[in-house]
Amino acid sequence: MFHVHKITSLDLPELAPYRTMRRPLEHERQGIFVAEGEKVVRRLLGSRFEVVSVLLPEKHLDNFRPQLETRPEKLNVYLADKKLLEQLIGFSMYQGVLAVGKIPPPASLDDILSKSPKPLLLVAVDALTSAENLGALVRNCAAFGVQALIVGETSSSPFLRRAVRNSMGTILQLPVVELAKLGQRHQFTAKPHTTDLKLVECLKELRARGIRCIAAHPHTDEKFLSQADFSGDCCLVFGSEGEGISASVLEACDETVAIPMRPTVDSLNVGAAAAIFLYEVNRQRKKA
């Protein structure tokens, strides 16, 4: 059930998440995220995620009505003039469609490992702070069948507004284990009640379970992409473009693998690198 409210001002307390879109860390602490754009909002409405509210120009209401009517929660839909909506982000929006959703509880890695079909394909990120790049990586994960994304404690949240937007809403399709979430508990056999697990510890636990942890590292002579074996359970580890993967995380991996490229190029954007790695994983597994 949804309730429609026509507004002429953004001053309502219920609209605070939209007024504070430029303060995404505040949203993260509140356990909410903003979906921006028609496709992303549609994916939110069609997902299992709880939707708090929707804000859009009145002309779009009929187009969204079928999805709004299927939502189980009591949903507030705010209608506003497009010029009023443009005040939220400071420039003209082509669509002007926004929504607020609730970040779900962190996924249980034990559940993911036990319920996902084999061979497992996981992705972990270390020190990836760019929300845009993280969103691009998420989109590649969804496209190539990654079963879960493990977000290291030094990385940004994939539920930041720009990350959600750059993922085109595919973050709603991908189980996420955020290691830095306060109060998160991972039911591991080796560490039954570990809170705020670090990525190094997580990778060691995966290796103990027979999952190979493979670091995507451009400055390595160990192995090139075509020489690596991705046929078994594996977790691909990606770092930031600037610093790459930290030394401690590299040490926690089984091996490092590089994409062959000309020496005049230091590295690829992490989204591009992830796409190349994940394509190779899929190529090998379909061939097997």
Secondary structure, 3 states (H helix, E strand, C coil): CEEEEECCCCCCHHHHHHHCCCCHHHHHHHCEEEEECHHHHHHHHCCCCCEEEEEECHHHHHHHHHHHHHCCCCEEEEECCHHHHHCCCCCCCCCCCEEEEECCCCCCHHHHHHHCCCCCEEEEEECCCCHHHHHHHHHHHHHCCCCEEEECCCCCCCCCHHHHHHCCCHHHHCCEEECCCCCCEECCCCCCCEECCCHHHHHHHHHHCCCEEEEECCCCCCCEHHHCCCCCCEEEEEEECCCECCHHHHHHCCEEEECCCCCCCCCCCHHHHHHHHHHHHHHHHHHC
